[in-house]
Amino acid sequence: MNVFRIIFITALVFILCTPTVYSAEFDPNEDGLTELSLERLLEITVVSASRKSQSLADVTSAVFVITQEDIRRSGATTIPDLLRMVPGVQVASIDGNSWAISIRGFNGTFANKLLVMIDGRSVYTPLYGGVFWDVQDSLLENIERIEVIRGSGGTMWGANAVNGVINIITKNSQDTKGTFFSGLAGSNEKGTVGARYGSDIGENTSYRLFAKHVDRDSTYMTTGRAQDSTRLTRGGFRLDNAASSSLQLTLQGDMYGGTVGNTATIPTLSYPFSKTVNPSTDLLGGNFLSRLDWLQSESSKFSLQLYYDRTRRDTTFVKEDRDTVDIDLQHNLHFAKRHELTWGVGYRFLHDNTAGTQGVFTLTPDSRSDNLLNLFLQDEITLLPETIRLIIGTKFEHNDYTGWELQPSARVSWTPVRGYSVWAAVTRSVRTPTRSDQDVRINLAVIPPTPEIPLPSVPVMIGNRQLKSETLIAYELGFRADTSQNTSMDFSLFYNRYRNIMGSEQGIPYIEGGTQLTIPINYINLHNYQSGGGEMSLQWQPLEWWKLKGGYAYIRFYGSEVEDSRLSTGTPAHQATIRSMCSLGRDVDFDLWVRYVGNNRYPLITETVHIPAYTTMDARVAWRPADGVELSLIGQNLLEKRHIETVSDFTVMRHEVERSVYGKVAWTF
């Protein structure tokens, strides 16, 4: 880390925000300064950790909440950019519309050990594992908060919630009445517009409608401008009905369609044995979700959720059409004064049609249906009122790939005094094989002929239907506190033991079709790893109109062949972030966000790419000239012209994130 640069930036933050020009009698309220909301850490409410509403003081997981204030004042235009503020979350831009995002390691094009949901609807793709972030692009002003759980969430949320869970929670339509419009444009943003309208239907029902269109330009790559632009339009609705204080119904859904550009390197059997193409990916999808919450009594609550999701992606390598139906029933029950039981059952049906590209990417069979059945239960036992709680539970899950899986956990929480909380946990979670892991055939590259081998040699990745689930035993310890009225802190430590991590093993080469020497590379359960590290986050509000938030994360991997594994090396050991939020006047905001990301390296088939450390800063100035109107100017990545964050498995081109600036107008009436 460049120490002098960090010292300079920190000093700049303090100089720009310290009230040196005011007298001792200065009263910020009388002079028109706007107060920032004071967030008491342990009073923040979350629902994702234990599938119920609880204060952070009672949570036995490492949790970070991105609030609506964080979203508005960050200047971020995408959900991945927002996640950069969370310690322990690795975020790297692959190109203009693709992201590598993980928690506590294993980052890459498809980070398959992280579960992501929107209002409880999973957006984890069962084809490759991971998330297509280009289509998770809702109107940011509709988001109430983003809950990020670092560490295993398998007991509550099932397979693939190995290293963490991200739940994006949208606002109740009761809170979005009226009309909202926003528009932004800038150096990389050709034009993004959003609109929302909300109102009441009768006495107990409210609704909202929204639409958003994104037109984002192509970005910079080492060989020049890439064809990775984004043209995406989305629209949706939400309806909330509270027929009584004990019965609430939510109906919501959205649809999207558009095109994103891609750059791919495709192997060929003729000279020069590969070609780089710039095709476009056509995107189309939609979903519908209904949820019924029934408070049967003060000690009993039922929740029933049903959703349908339709996805279509037409890419260079494969055309995927996927339908998902999911139903989930949950019951929260208090009994015997000391017990709070959360249990539930769920069923998911998935069907896909996946027409691959012959000679590059194929799936056999090209259509498949899968079923997922689960039963979970967790008991929270009060051992000493308001002081010690024990939480034990497990998830039983059956899938069509590996059969039954068990994901138990044991957690304990200790509150020695009010405002301080210590917790510890031991959990087991699994990552089940994906459709691609079992059924794929990929031509990875073509090695030119030589006098010794007169035919082109083709390394071919081949799926394996005998794969077992990858497993994790995680040990965690955490501490959080509101140390004073205006200072909060959160620390967590972890030690992870991974088993049966998927790797590859070369088989016996053979001549195929008389035109190529095929070198089979088979997926197998090959590696055992360990990782350890910790995260911390701090919040300090020295003045009513000035708030500082910071965080730091460290991680290290151990184990056989860890130095050569792309799963473990695509993660920087050190990350740090600090944000300053200032309300300089009644109508003016000034915000700074500085980030440091350590160096790392990403092994590809042909080479290992070394990615240097970088430090960057975003700045935001906002002015409210009239009620309901906000004008803002945002600069991103201001400290250097551009930098690389990660590489793609599918192209030899290297995307770099550029310095950029954009302006935004938001109008609520």
N, C-alpha and C positions, 0 to 999 in steps of 0.2 A: 504494500500500500504506500502511495506517495504521502508521507506524513505531513510535509509542508503544505500540500494541496488541501488535505483534510483540515488542518489548522486554519488555513486561510478561509475556507468555506464556512467553517464554524464561526469564526470571527465575523464574517460578513453577515451571517444570519443574526447574530446578536446586535451588531451595529445598526442594521437596518430596522430592527424591531424594538430596540431599547429606547424608552421614552426620555432621552437626555435633554430635550428642549423644554420640558414642562417644569413648572415650579412645584414646591412642596405642597401647595394648596390645590394642585390640579385634581379635579374630579372628573373621571372619564365619562360618567353619565351626563353631567351638566354640559360637557363640551361635545356631546353628541356621539361618542364612540359606542359602537355596538358590542354588547357582551357576547362572548363565545359561550356555548353550552358547557357546563362543568360536568364531565363524565366521571362518576364514581365507579371505578373498575368493578368492584364486587356487586354492584347493583345492576349491572348490565344483564339483560334477559336473553337467554339462548334456548333453543328447542332441539338442536341437532344432536347434542351429546347423548341424551338419554331419551329422545323422542317424547319430550314433555317440556313445558315451559318451566325454567328454573333460573335463579340468579347465578351469576358466575361464581359466587362464593360457594355454591353447592356442587359445582361441576368438577368431576374427577378426571379431566382430560386437559390437554394443552389446547386452549381455544383462543382465537383472535376474532374479533368482530369488526368488520368494516362498516361503519355507520353511514347514514345518508349525508351527514356533514363531511365525513372523509371523502365520499364520492364526489360531492359538489366542489370541494376545495382542492382536490387532487389535480384537476385539469386533465385527467385521463379520459380517453375517448373509447376505450374498450375495457371489458372485464379483465382480460389478462394483465393489462397495465395496472389496474387496481390491485391485483394480487401481489404486485411487487412490494407493497408496503408491509406484507406479512412476514415476520421472521420465520425462517424454516421452509418457506415456499420458494422453489427455484422456478424462475420465469425467464425464458429466453426466446427471442424472436427468430423463427426459422426463415421466414420471408414476410412479404407484406400482408399475408392473411393466415399464416400457419404459426403455431406456437408449440414450444416444448415446456410443459408445466408439470411439476411434481412436488411432492413434499418429502423431505428427509431422504433425498437421493433417487437414483434410478431414473434420471431425467433423459429424455430423448424424443424422437419424433412421435412415438406412441408410449407415453408414460402410463403403463398399465397397472400401476398399484395405487391409483388415486381414483376415488369415486366422486363424481360431480353430479349434483342435482339442482333442479330449479323447482322450488316449491314442492320438494319431495319426489319429483319426476326424474328418474335417472337419465343422464345424457351420455353415459359410458357406452362406447360402441363395442358390441360383442364380436364384430368382424376382426378387428386388429387389437383391441384393447386400447384404452385412452379416450380422448375427447377431440372431436372436430370443433375447435374453438371459433372457426370462421362463421358458424351459424348460431353460436350462443351470443347473440348481439341484441339483446332487448334494449328498449329505451331506458337509459340509466336512471332517469328521474322516476321511473316506476319501481325501482328497487328500494326496499326498506332497509335491508342490511344484507351482508354476506357473512355467513358463519363459517369459519375455517377451523377444522379439528386437525391438529397435527398429532399423528399417531393412529393406532389401529381403531377402526370403527366397525369391525366385523360382527361383533355381538349384536349390535343394533341394526346394521345396514347390510350385512352379508358379505359374500365374496367380492373381492377386488377393492374393498375399503381397507387395504393393507396398511398403507402409510399415512392415510388421511382421508378426510371427507370435506368437500366444499358444498355448502347448501346456499343457493342464491334465493333469497326470500323477497317476494314482491309485496307491495303495499296493498292493504285492504282498499277496495274501491271507495269506501266511506271516507278515506283520507285523500282522495284525488278528485274531488269535485271541482267543477269549473273547467276552464279552457287553458291549455298550455301549448306553447309553441317554442321550438328552438331551432337554430340554424348555425352551422359553423363552416368555415372554409379557411384554407391555409396552404402552406407549401406542399404538403403531401395529401391534404384533404381537399379534393376538388369541390366537395359540397355534401354535407350531411344535414338532413332536416328531419325533425320529429314533431308530432302533434298528438295531443291527447284531449279527450273530452269526457267528463264524468258528471253524473247527476243521480237523482233519486227516481225510483219507481215505486210510488206508494210510500207508506210510512216506514217499512222495515227492510226495504231493498234498495241497494245502490248499484251502480254499474260504471264502467269506463270503457272507452274505445281508444285505441292508439294506432299510430302508423309511424314507420321510420324508413327512410331511404338513405343508404350509404353509397357514396361514390368516392372511392379512394384510389389515388394514383399508384402506379408502379414504383418500386423502390430501387435502391442502388445495389448492384452486385459487382463483383470484381471484374467482370467482363463488360460492364456497362449497365444500362437500365434493364431491369428484368420485366417480364410480362407477368407480374403478380398483383395486378389491380383487383379491386373489389367493387362489384355492382350488386347490391343486395337490397331487396325491399321486403319489409315485414309489417304485418298488421295483426291485431288481436283484440281480445275483450276480456273482461272479468266482471262477474256478477256475484254480489254477496247478499245473502238474505239471513236476517236474524228474526225468525218467526217468533221466538221467545228467548228468554235469557238462557235457556238450556239447550236450544237447538239452533245450529248455524249451518248454512249450506253455501258452498262456493262452487261456481262454475267458471271455468276459464279456458282459453285456448288461443292459439295464434297460428299463422301460416307465413311462410317465407318462400322467396324464390329469387334467383339471380345467378350470377356468374362470377367466378374468381379465376384469375390467371395462375398458371403454374409453370415451373421450369423443371424438366425431367431429363435425365440422361438414360437413354435406352440402348442396351447392347444389341449389336448386329453381327451377323456372320461374315460380312464383307468389310473390306477396308473403308474407313479407319476403325472398324469394329465397335463403334459407338456413335451415337448422335444425340445432340442436345436439342430438345424441342420445347416449344412454348405453347402448349395446348391450354384450353380453358376447361374448367370444371363447371358443369351445370348443376345447380343445387335447387332442390324443391322439397318442401316438407311441411308438416303441420302436426298439431297435437291438440287433444281435448282432455281436460282433467275435471273431475268432480270430487268434492270432498264434503262429507257430512260429519259434523261433530255433535255428539249428543251427551250432555251432562246429565246422567241419569240421577245422580244424587251428589252430595258434597264429597263422597268417597268413591264415586264410580263414574268413569267417562269412557265412551266408545267413540272411535273414529273409523270411518270407512272411506277409502280412497280408491278411485278407479280412473285409469287414464289409457288413452290410445295414442300411439305415436306412429307417424308415417314419415319415412326418410327415403330420399332418392339422391344419389351422388353418381354422376357420370364423369369419371376421371380417365386419365391416360391409361391406367392399368386395369381398372375394373369398373363396371357399372353395377351399382348396388341399389336394390329396392328392398326395403325392410319394413315390416309391420310388427309392432309390439303392443300387446295388451297386458295390463298389469292391474291386479286387484289386491288390496291390502286392508286387513282388519286389525285394529289395535284396541286394547282395553287397558286402562289405568285404574287400579283398585287399591284403596287404602283399607287395611284390616289389622286387627289386634293392636292398634295404636302405634306399633313400632314398624310396621311393614307397609311398603308401597310397591306393589307388584305391577310391572308393565309386561304384557304378553301380547302376542299376535300371530297371525298366519297370513301367508301371501302366496300368490300364484302368478307366474309370468309366462306368456306364450310369445315366442319369437318366430317369425318366418322371413326368409330372405330369398331373393333371386340375385345371383352374382355372376354376371357374364364377364369373364376375364378376357385379357388380351392374349391370343394364342402366340406362343413363342416367347412371352415375357412373364405374364402373370396368369395363372389359372387356379381355380378351385374345383375340387372333385369330391362330391357332386356340386353342380352349379346352383342347386337350390336345396335348402335344408330348413326343417322346423325343429325347434328346441323348446323344452319345457323346464321351468324352474319352480320348485316348491320349497317353501320355508316355514319354519316355526321358531319363534324366539320367545324368551322369557328372561326377565331380570327383576331381582328383588332388592330393594333398598331398605336396609335394616338400620334403625336408629338404635345404636348401642348406648349412647349417652346423649340425652336431649341437647340439641344446639351445639354439640361438641364433636362427637364421633359417630360416623356412619360407615357401614359396610355395604358394598354393592357387589352382588354376584349374579352372573347370568350366563346364558349361552345361546347360540344360534344353531339350529339344525337345518341343513339346506341340502336339497337333492337337485343335481343337474345332470344333463345327458352326456357330459364329458367324463366326469370322474366319479359319479354316484354321490353318496352321502358325504357331507363335510360337516365338521364340528368346530365351532369357534367360541370357546368359553372365555370368560374374563372374571377377574377379581379386583376390586378397587376399594380403597379406604380413604376417607376424608376426615381431617382433624382441624377443628377451629378452636385454637387455644384461647383466643380473645376475639372480640368483635373487630372486624376489619382485617383479620389475618386468616389465611387458609393454607393448609398443607395437604397434599394428596399423593397417593402412590397407586400404581396399577401394574398388573401382569395380565397380558392378553395373548390369545392365539388367533391368527387370521390367515386366510388363504387367498391366493390368486389362481383362479381356475383357468385352464387353457381356453384360448379363443378359437373361433371358427378357422382363422388363418393358421394358427399353431398346428391344427390337426390336418387341414385339408389343402394346404397351399403348395404350389410349385412356382418358384420364382427363378428366372434366369438372372443371376446377379451381375455377370460381366462376361466378356469374351476375351480370352487370351490369344493373341495372334499365333499362327502356326510357326513352328521352328523346324530346322532340319531333323531334329530328333523326334518331334511330334508334328507331322505334316498337316494335321487337321486343327481347326480352331478348338480351343479348350473352353468349356462353359461350366463354371461353378453354378450348381443349381441347388437352391434351398428347398428342402422337401419336408412337408409336415409329418407329424407322427401321432397316430391315434392311441399310442400307449403312454402318452405323457401323463404325469401325475401333477397334482396341484403344487404350486410353490407355497411354502409355509413360512410364517413368521411367529416367533415368540418374542414379545416386546416387554421390556421392563422400563417403567417411567416413574419419575419423581418430580413433583412440582410445588411451587410456592407462589402465592399472589397476595398482595396486600394493598390497601389504601393507607399509606403511611402517614398521610396528613390530609387536610381538606382539599389540597390542590396537587397532590403527588400520589401516583400509583405505580406499581411494578408487578411484573409477572415473569417468573423464571421456570424453566422446565429442563430436565435432563432425561436422556434416553439411552438404552442399550438394546440393540436389535440383533437377533440370531435368525438368519434366513437359511432355509434348507430347500433343496431341489430346485434351485433357480435355473431357469431354462438357458441352455447354451447350444452349441453346435458341434458336430463331430463329422469329420470327412469319411465317406464310404469308399468303396472300390470303384475307380473310374471304369467306364465302358463306352464303346462306340455306339452312337445312337443315330439311326437313319443313314449311316454312311457319310454324314456331313459334319459331325462334331464329336469331340471327345467329351462326354458328360462326366463331371466330377460331382457326385452327390454329396451334399452337406445336410445332415439330418439334425432336426431339433431333438434334443434329449435333455433330461433333468441332470445337470452336470455340476453346478457350483453350490458351495456353501459359503456364505459370507457372514460377517459381523459388521455392525456399524455402531458408532457412539457419537454423542455430541450433546448440544444443548442450545436453547434459544432464550432470549430475554427481550422484554419490551418494557419501556418506561414512558410515563406521561407526566408532564409537569406544566401547570398553568400558573406562572408567576404573577400574572395580572389578569383582570377580568376579560381583557381584549387580546390576550396573547397566550397561545398554547404551543407547547413543544411535544412531539411524539417521536420516539426513537426505538430502534430494535437492532439486535445482532443475533446471528446464527452461526454455529460451527458444526461441522460433521466430518467424520473420518471413517473410511471403510477398511476392513481387515479380511483376510481369507485367501484361499487358493486362487491364483491367477487374477487377483483383483486388479493388478496393474494393467492387464490387457482387456478388461471387460468394459464395453461401452455402457453397460447398465450402471456401473458404479462410478466410472470416471467422468461422465458428462455432468458432474455436479461440483460446483466450486466449494472449497472447504470453508471459506469465510464470506459472509455477506453482512452488510450494515446499511441502515437507513435512518435518516432524521428528517422530520418535517416541522416546519414553522408556519403557524397560522396566525395572522395578525389582522385585526379589524382596526384600521388606522383612522377611520372616521365612521360616522353613522352610515355612510353609503359607499365606503371603500374597503376592499380586502386586499391584502398582500400576502402571498403564500410562497414558500420555498420548499423544495423537496430534493434532498441530496441522497444519492445511493452509491454504495461501493459493492462491486461483485468481484470476487477473487478469480484468479486464473484457474483453468481446468483444461482437460484435453478430451477429445472425442475420437475413439478409434473407429475408422471405417475399414472396409474390406481391403482397399488399396493403400491406405495411409492412415496415420494418426495426426489429426489436426490439433494444434496447440492454440488455445483461445486465451489471449492475454487478459489480465485484470483491467477493469475500467471503473472510473468514477464519473458520475454524471449528475446534472442538476436540472430540475424543472422549475419554472417560475410562473406565477399567475397573479395578474392584477385584475380586479373586478370593480365595477362601478355601477351603482343603482341610481340612475337619474330620476326615476319616478317609481311609484308603488307598482310592484309586480314586474318591473323591467330590470334586467341585469345584463350589462355588457362586460365581456371579459377578453383579455389578451393573454395567451399562454405560449410560453417557449419551452420546448422539450429538448433534452440532451444537449444542453448549452455549452458544456465544457470542452467538447471536441467535435470536429466536423462529422465524424462517423466512427462506429466501432462494430466489431463482430461479436455476437452473443452465443451462437451455436451453428452447427452445420446440418445439412440434410443428408439422409441416407440415400436419397433418390437423384441427386444431381451433383456434379463436380463444381458448380457455381457456388459462390460464397456471398450470402446476403449480409449487408451491413446496415445498422440502424443509423439514420442521419439526424443531424440537428434540424429542428423544424419549428415553425411558429404558426399559430392559427388564432383566429378571432371567433367569438361565439356571442350570440344574442339569445336570451331566454325571456319569454314574456308569459306571465300568468295573469289571467283575468276571469 
